[in-house]
Amino acid sequence: MICTKEDTKLINEIMRDFTNITKIAAIFVNNRGKVLSQEYNFSPFCKVVRRNPTYAKRCNQCDLYGGLDA
């Protein structure tokens, strides 16, 4: 899936609104695990963990598998 700048902007707007209403954390990734949106409602713990490259890789794998499973 190739996202244009307009697509990315729309995705971020939808995710921002969705996460503000539901209060759940969310991130949008492509089918290879590349992040295509901002991180929304991530806990302070998740933000710290994702700063570490080793742990961030695991988080990205989790994001990818979650998206594929959904």
Biopython code that builds the backbone (N, CA, C, O; Angstrom):
import numpy as np
from Bio.PDB.StructureBuilder import StructureBuilder

atoms = [
    (1, "MET", "N", (0.839, -1.172, 0.000)),
    (1, "MET", "CA", (0.000, 0.000, 0.000)),
    (1, "MET", "C", (0.887, 1.239, 0.000)),
    (1, "MET", "O", (1.775, 1.372, 0.843)),
    (2, "ILE", "N", (0.658, 2.107, -0.905)),
    (2, "ILE", "CA", (1.412, 3.360, -0.982)),
    (2, "ILE", "C", (0.493, 4.486, -0.542)),
    (2, "ILE", "O", (-0.595, 4.671, -1.088)),
    (3, "CYS", "N", (0.941, 5.224, 0.443)),
    (3, "CYS", "CA", (0.149, 6.339, 0.964)),
    (3, "CYS", "C", (0.733, 7.655, 0.479)),
    (3, "CYS", "O", (1.935, 7.899, 0.582)),
    (4, "THR", "N", (-0.132, 8.483, -0.042)),
    (4, "THR", "CA", (0.279, 9.828, -0.419)),
    (4, "THR", "C", (0.285, 10.703, 0.829)),
    (4, "THR", "O", (-0.156, 10.277, 1.896)),
    (5, "LYS", "N", (0.780, 11.912, 0.693)),
    (5, "LYS", "CA", (0.761, 12.844, 1.826)),
    (5, "LYS", "C", (-0.666, 13.124, 2.264)),
    (5, "LYS", "O", (-0.940, 13.278, 3.454)),
    (6, "GLU", "N", (-1.569, 13.190, 1.303)),
    (6, "GLU", "CA", (-2.983, 13.438, 1.630)),
    (6, "GLU", "C", (-3.566, 12.254, 2.390)),
    (6, "GLU", "O", (-4.330, 12.435, 3.339)),
    (7, "ASP", "N", (-3.198, 11.016, 1.965)),
    (7, "ASP", "CA", (-3.660, 9.817, 2.664)),
    (7, "ASP", "C", (-3.167, 9.816, 4.105)),
    (7, "ASP", "O", (-3.928, 9.556, 5.036)),
    (8, "THR", "N", (-1.886, 10.110, 4.271)),
    (8, "THR", "CA", (-1.283, 10.120, 5.599)),
    (8, "THR", "C", (-1.955, 11.151, 6.483)),
    (8, "THR", "O", (-2.214, 10.888, 7.657)),
    (9, "LYS", "N", (-2.239, 12.317, 5.933)),
    (9, "LYS", "CA", (-2.913, 13.364, 6.707)),
    (9, "LYS", "C", (-4.295, 12.891, 7.149)),
    (9, "LYS", "O", (-4.671, 13.073, 8.307)),
    (10, "LEU", "N", (-5.051, 12.287, 6.238)),
    (10, "LEU", "CA", (-6.395, 11.790, 6.550)),
    (10, "LEU", "C", (-6.334, 10.675, 7.597)),
    (10, "LEU", "O", (-7.136, 10.650, 8.530)),
    (11, "ILE", "N", (-5.383, 9.759, 7.439)),
    (11, "ILE", "CA", (-5.223, 8.661, 8.401)),
    (11, "ILE", "C", (-4.959, 9.220, 9.791)),
    (11, "ILE", "O", (-5.561, 8.775, 10.768)),
    (12, "ASN", "N", (-4.064, 10.194, 9.880)),
    (12, "ASN", "CA", (-3.747, 10.785, 11.171)),
    (12, "ASN", "C", (-4.951, 11.499, 11.778)),
    (12, "ASN", "O", (-5.157, 11.429, 12.990)),
    (13, "GLU", "N", (-5.738, 12.175, 10.971)),
    (13, "GLU", "CA", (-6.934, 12.854, 11.479)),
    (13, "GLU", "C", (-7.941, 11.837, 12.022)),
    (13, "GLU", "O", (-8.515, 12.039, 13.092)),
    (14, "ILE", "N", (-8.152, 10.753, 11.287)),
    (14, "ILE", "CA", (-9.094, 9.716, 11.721)),
    (14, "ILE", "C", (-8.595, 9.065, 13.002)),
    (14, "ILE", "O", (-9.363, 8.873, 13.946)),
    (15, "MET", "N", (-7.321, 8.727, 13.036)),
    (15, "MET", "CA", (-6.769, 8.072, 14.222)),
    (15, "MET", "C", (-6.782, 8.990, 15.439)),
    (15, "MET", "O", (-7.054, 8.543, 16.553)),
    (16, "ARG", "N", (-6.492, 10.256, 15.232)),
    (16, "ARG", "CA", (-6.534, 11.213, 16.342)),
    (16, "ARG", "C", (-7.938, 11.251, 16.937)),
    (16, "ARG", "O", (-8.107, 11.161, 18.153)),
    (17, "ASP", "N", (-8.944, 11.384, 16.072)),
    (17, "ASP", "CA", (-10.325, 11.437, 16.547)),
    (17, "ASP", "C", (-10.740, 10.126, 17.210)),
    (17, "ASP", "O", (-11.372, 10.138, 18.266)),
    (18, "PHE", "N", (-10.392, 9.007, 16.602)),
    (18, "PHE", "CA", (-10.736, 7.692, 17.137)),
    (18, "PHE", "C", (-10.121, 7.479, 18.516)),
    (18, "PHE", "O", (-10.805, 7.042, 19.441)),
    (19, "THR", "N", (-8.842, 7.784, 18.658)),
    (19, "THR", "CA", (-8.170, 7.552, 19.936)),
    (19, "THR", "C", (-8.609, 8.547, 21.005)),
    (19, "THR", "O", (-8.607, 8.220, 22.192)),
    (20, "ASN", "N", (-8.982, 9.743, 20.601)),
    (20, "ASN", "CA", (-9.509, 10.707, 21.579)),
    (20, "ASN", "C", (-10.852, 10.247, 22.134)),
    (20, "ASN", "O", (-11.144, 10.445, 23.314)),
    (21, "ILE", "N", (-11.658, 9.637, 21.288)),
    (21, "ILE", "CA", (-12.978, 9.165, 21.717)),
    (21, "ILE", "C", (-12.868, 7.881, 22.531)),
    (21, "ILE", "O", (-13.505, 7.755, 23.576)),
    (22, "THR", "N", (-12.066, 6.928, 22.063)),
    (22, "THR", "CA", (-11.995, 5.615, 22.706)),
    (22, "THR", "C", (-10.984, 5.538, 23.842)),
    (22, "THR", "O", (-11.083, 4.663, 24.702)),
    (23, "LYS", "N", (-10.013, 6.446, 23.852)),
    (23, "LYS", "CA", (-8.939, 6.457, 24.857)),
    (23, "LYS", "C", (-8.018, 5.242, 24.767)),
    (23, "LYS", "O", (-7.319, 4.918, 25.727)),
    (24, "ILE", "N", (-8.015, 4.564, 23.605)),
    (24, "ILE", "CA", (-7.075, 3.464, 23.428)),
    (24, "ILE", "C", (-5.896, 3.925, 22.579)),
    (24, "ILE", "O", (-6.005, 4.861, 21.787)),
    (25, "ALA", "N", (-4.771, 3.247, 22.764)),
    (25, "ALA", "CA", (-3.571, 3.564, 21.994)),
    (25, "ALA", "C", (-3.706, 2.971, 20.600)),
    (25, "ALA", "O", (-4.311, 1.914, 20.420)),
    (26, "ALA", "N", (-3.141, 3.655, 19.622)),
    (26, "ALA", "CA", (-3.195, 3.162, 18.247)),
    (26, "ALA", "C", (-2.033, 3.723, 17.444)),
    (26, "ALA", "O", (-1.510, 4.803, 17.717)),
    (27, "ILE", "N", (-1.657, 2.950, 16.455)),
    (27, "ILE", "CA", (-0.633, 3.363, 15.496)),
    (27, "ILE", "C", (-0.976, 2.666, 14.183)),
    (27, "ILE", "O", (-1.523, 1.563, 14.193)),
    (28, "PHE", "N", (-0.663, 3.291, 13.069)),
    (28, "PHE", "CA", (-0.951, 2.728, 11.749)),
    (28, "PHE", "C", (0.365, 2.353, 11.104)),
    (28, "PHE", "O", (1.273, 3.177, 10.995)),
    (29, "VAL", "N", (0.466, 1.093, 10.673)),
    (29, "VAL", "CA", (1.677, 0.613, 10.000)),
    (29, "VAL", "C", (1.291, -0.052, 8.686)),
    (29, "VAL", "O", (0.159, -0.500, 8.502)),
    (30, "ASN", "N", (2.270, -0.105, 7.768)),
    (30, "ASN", "CA", (1.998, -0.797, 6.510)),
    (30, "ASN", "C", (2.240, -2.292, 6.685)),
    (30, "ASN", "O", (2.502, -2.754, 7.796)),
    (31, "ASN", "N", (2.152, -3.052, 5.592)),
    (31, "ASN", "CA", (2.277, -4.507, 5.687)),
    (31, "ASN", "C", (3.711, -4.979, 5.912)),
    (31, "ASN", "O", (3.971, -6.181, 5.935)),
    (32, "ARG", "N", (4.630, -4.049, 6.075)),
    (32, "ARG", "CA", (6.015, -4.388, 6.424)),
    (32, "ARG", "C", (6.385, -3.858, 7.810)),
    (32, "ARG", "O", (7.526, -3.995, 8.252)),
    (33, "GLY", "N", (5.422, -3.258, 8.480)),
    (33, "GLY", "CA", (5.645, -2.759, 9.822)),
    (33, "GLY", "C", (6.157, -1.335, 9.900)),
    (33, "GLY", "O", (6.455, -0.845, 10.989)),
    (34, "LYS", "N", (6.266, -0.655, 8.750)),
    (34, "LYS", "CA", (6.717, 0.739, 8.755)),
    (34, "LYS", "C", (5.597, 1.622, 9.289)),
    (34, "LYS", "O", (4.453, 1.534, 8.842)),
    (35, "VAL", "N", (5.936, 2.464, 10.242)),
    (35, "VAL", "CA", (4.945, 3.344, 10.858)),
    (35, "VAL", "C", (4.515, 4.423, 9.864)),
    (35, "VAL", "O", (5.353, 5.099, 9.267)),
    (36, "LEU", "N", (3.199, 4.574, 9.694)),
    (36, "LEU", "CA", (2.647, 5.548, 8.755)),
    (36, "LEU", "C", (1.822, 6.630, 9.445)),
    (36, "LEU", "O", (1.241, 7.492, 8.785)),
    (37, "SER", "N", (1.774, 6.582, 10.766)),
    (37, "SER", "CA", (1.012, 7.590, 11.492)),
    (37, "SER", "C", (1.802, 8.015, 12.720)),
    (37, "SER", "O", (2.880, 7.494, 13.006)),
    (38, "GLN", "N", (1.246, 8.955, 13.418)),
    (38, "GLN", "CA", (1.783, 9.315, 14.715)),
    (38, "GLN", "C", (1.375, 8.230, 15.716)),
    (38, "GLN", "O", (0.495, 7.413, 15.443)),
    (39, "GLU", "N", (2.025, 8.240, 16.863)),
    (39, "GLU", "CA", (1.616, 7.346, 17.955)),
    (39, "GLU", "C", (0.542, 8.077, 18.761)),
    (39, "GLU", "O", (0.736, 9.219, 19.175)),
    (40, "TYR", "N", (-0.570, 7.420, 18.973)),
    (40, "TYR", "CA", (-1.676, 8.052, 19.683)),
    (40, "TYR", "C", (-1.969, 7.328, 20.993)),
    (40, "TYR", "O", (-2.101, 6.105, 21.032)),
    (41, "ASN", "N", (-2.069, 8.121, 22.071)),
    (41, "ASN", "CA", (-2.427, 7.644, 23.414)),
    (41, "ASN", "C", (-1.486, 6.574, 23.940)),
    (41, "ASN", "O", (-1.906, 5.723, 24.724)),
    (42, "PHE", "N", (-0.234, 6.594, 23.532)),
    (42, "PHE", "CA", (0.722, 5.639, 24.063)),
    (42, "PHE", "C", (1.063, 6.034, 25.492)),
    (42, "PHE", "O", (1.186, 7.219, 25.803)),
    (43, "SER", "N", (1.212, 5.053, 26.349)),
    (43, "SER", "CA", (1.551, 5.314, 27.751)),
    (43, "SER", "C", (2.993, 5.807, 27.856)),
    (43, "SER", "O", (3.793, 5.588, 26.946)),
    (44, "PRO", "N", (3.322, 6.463, 28.948)),
    (44, "PRO", "CA", (4.718, 6.877, 29.152)),
    (44, "PRO", "C", (5.679, 5.684, 29.067)),
    (44, "PRO", "O", (6.786, 5.814, 28.544)),
    (45, "PHE", "N", (5.257, 4.531, 29.577)),
    (45, "PHE", "CA", (6.086, 3.329, 29.507)),
    (45, "PHE", "C", (6.388, 2.965, 28.057)),
    (45, "PHE", "O", (7.541, 2.716, 27.706)),
    (46, "CYS", "N", (5.362, 2.932, 27.220)),
    (46, "CYS", "CA", (5.554, 2.579, 25.811)),
    (46, "CYS", "C", (6.476, 3.580, 25.108)),
    (46, "CYS", "O", (7.312, 3.194, 24.291)),
    (47, "LYS", "N", (6.322, 4.840, 25.424)),
    (47, "LYS", "CA", (7.176, 5.857, 24.807)),
    (47, "LYS", "C", (8.636, 5.645, 25.164)),
    (47, "LYS", "O", (9.516, 5.794, 24.317)),
    (48, "VAL", "N", (8.896, 5.295, 26.425)),
    (48, "VAL", "CA", (10.280, 5.043, 26.859)),
    (48, "VAL", "C", (10.823, 3.783, 26.183)),
    (48, "VAL", "O", (11.948, 3.784, 25.684)),
    (49, "VAL", "N", (10.038, 2.723, 26.165)),
    (49, "VAL", "CA", (10.477, 1.462, 25.573)),
    (49, "VAL", "C", (10.789, 1.645, 24.086)),
    (49, "VAL", "O", (11.773, 1.103, 23.583)),
    (50, "ARG", "N", (9.961, 2.399, 23.399)),
    (50, "ARG", "CA", (10.159, 2.578, 21.959)),
    (50, "ARG", "C", (11.371, 3.446, 21.624)),
    (50, "ARG", "O", (11.787, 3.488, 20.466)),
    (51, "ARG", "N", (11.936, 4.126, 22.590)),
    (51, "ARG", "CA", (13.159, 4.905, 22.354)),
    (51, "ARG", "C", (14.388, 4.011, 22.241)),
    (51, "ARG", "O", (15.395, 4.407, 21.655)),
    (52, "ASN", "N", (14.309, 2.817, 22.796)),
    (52, "ASN", "CA", (15.416, 1.867, 22.728)),
    (52, "ASN", "C", (15.291, 1.083, 21.422)),
    (52, "ASN", "O", (14.274, 0.424, 21.206)),
    (53, "PRO", "N", (16.299, 1.136, 20.544)),
    (53, "PRO", "CA", (16.193, 0.483, 19.230)),
    (53, "PRO", "C", (15.866, -1.010, 19.299)),
    (53, "PRO", "O", (15.103, -1.517, 18.477)),
    (54, "THR", "N", (16.437, -1.706, 20.269)),
    (54, "THR", "CA", (16.168, -3.148, 20.388)),
    (54, "THR", "C", (14.718, -3.401, 20.746)),
    (54, "THR", "O", (14.061, -4.241, 20.132)),
    (55, "TYR", "N", (14.214, -2.680, 21.736)),
    (55, "TYR", "CA", (12.827, -2.865, 22.149)),
    (55, "TYR", "C", (11.853, -2.301, 21.117)),
    (55, "TYR", "O", (10.770, -2.851, 20.912)),
    (56, "ALA", "N", (12.236, -1.219, 20.481)),
    (56, "ALA", "CA", (11.375, -0.623, 19.454)),
    (56, "ALA", "C", (11.131, -1.605, 18.320)),
    (56, "ALA", "O", (10.042, -1.659, 17.749)),
    (57, "LYS", "N", (12.162, -2.382, 18.002)),
    (57, "LYS", "CA", (12.011, -3.389, 16.940)),
    (57, "LYS", "C", (10.920, -4.390, 17.319)),
    (57, "LYS", "O", (10.104, -4.777, 16.483)),
    (58, "ARG", "N", (10.915, -4.801, 18.581)),
    (58, "ARG", "CA", (9.881, -5.727, 19.063)),
    (58, "ARG", "C", (8.498, -5.078, 19.028)),
    (58, "ARG", "O", (7.512, -5.713, 18.654)),
    (59, "CYS", "N", (8.439, -3.820, 19.417)),
    (59, "CYS", "CA", (7.162, -3.097, 19.371)),
    (59, "CYS", "C", (6.655, -3.016, 17.935)),
    (59, "CYS", "O", (5.465, -3.205, 17.681)),
    (60, "ASN", "N", (7.561, -2.732, 16.994)),
    (60, "ASN", "CA", (7.170, -2.639, 15.588)),
    (60, "ASN", "C", (6.670, -3.978, 15.065)),
    (60, "ASN", "O", (5.723, -4.028, 14.279)),
    (61, "GLN", "N", (7.312, -5.076, 15.506)),
    (61, "GLN", "CA", (6.834, -6.400, 15.108)),
    (61, "GLN", "C", (5.436, -6.652, 15.655)),
    (61, "GLN", "O", (4.581, -7.214, 14.971)),
    (62, "CYS", "N", (5.218, -6.238, 16.876)),
    (62, "CYS", "CA", (3.901, -6.388, 17.494)),
    (62, "CYS", "C", (2.852, -5.576, 16.734)),
    (62, "CYS", "O", (1.745, -6.056, 16.488)),
    (63, "ASP", "N", (3.207, -4.350, 16.366)),
    (63, "ASP", "CA", (2.300, -3.504, 15.580)),
    (63, "ASP", "C", (1.941, -4.192, 14.271)),
    (63, "ASP", "O", (0.776, -4.225, 13.874)),
    (64, "LEU", "N", (2.956, -4.742, 13.603)),
    (64, "LEU", "CA", (2.745, -5.412, 12.322)),
    (64, "LEU", "C", (1.829, -6.627, 12.490)),
    (64, "LEU", "O", (0.857, -6.773, 11.749)),
    (65, "TYR", "N", (2.126, -7.490, 13.447)),
    (65, "TYR", "CA", (1.325, -8.694, 13.642)),
    (65, "TYR", "C", (-0.101, -8.347, 14.063)),
    (65, "TYR", "O", (-1.049, -9.016, 13.651)),
    (66, "GLY", "N", (-0.256, -7.321, 14.869)),
    (66, "GLY", "CA", (-1.592, -6.887, 15.256)),
    (66, "GLY", "C", (-2.403, -6.453, 14.048)),
    (66, "GLY", "O", (-3.582, -6.786, 13.926)),
    (67, "GLY", "N", (-1.769, -5.714, 13.164)),
    (67, "GLY", "CA", (-2.442, -5.265, 11.946)),
    (67, "GLY", "C", (-2.783, -6.424, 11.016)),
    (67, "GLY", "O", (-3.868, -6.466, 10.436)),
    (68, "LEU", "N", (-1.855, -7.359, 10.878)),
    (68, "LEU", "CA", (-2.113, -8.516, 10.015)),
    (68, "LEU", "C", (-3.217, -9.394, 10.591)),
    (68, "LEU", "O", (-4.046, -9.928, 9.854)),
    (69, "ASP", "N", (-3.222, -9.537, 11.902)),
    (69, "ASP", "CA", (-4.233, -10.362, 12.563)),
    (69, "ASP", "C", (-5.616, -9.725, 12.459)),
    (69, "ASP", "O", (-6.624, -10.417, 12.316)),
    (70, "ALA", "N", (-5.645, -8.408, 12.534)),
    (70, "ALA", "CA", (-6.924, -7.716, 12.460)),
    (70, "ALA", "C", (-7.517, -7.849, 11.085)),
    (70, "ALA", "O", (-8.602, -7.328, 10.827)),
]
sb = StructureBuilder()
sb.init_structure("model")
sb.init_model(0)
sb.init_chain("A")
sb.init_seg("    ")
for serial, (resi, resn, name, xyz) in enumerate(atoms, 1):
    if name == "N":
        sb.init_residue(resn, " ", resi, " ")
    sb.init_atom(name, np.array(xyz, "f"), 0.0, 1.0, " ", f" {name:<3s}", serial, name[0])
structure = sb.get_structure()
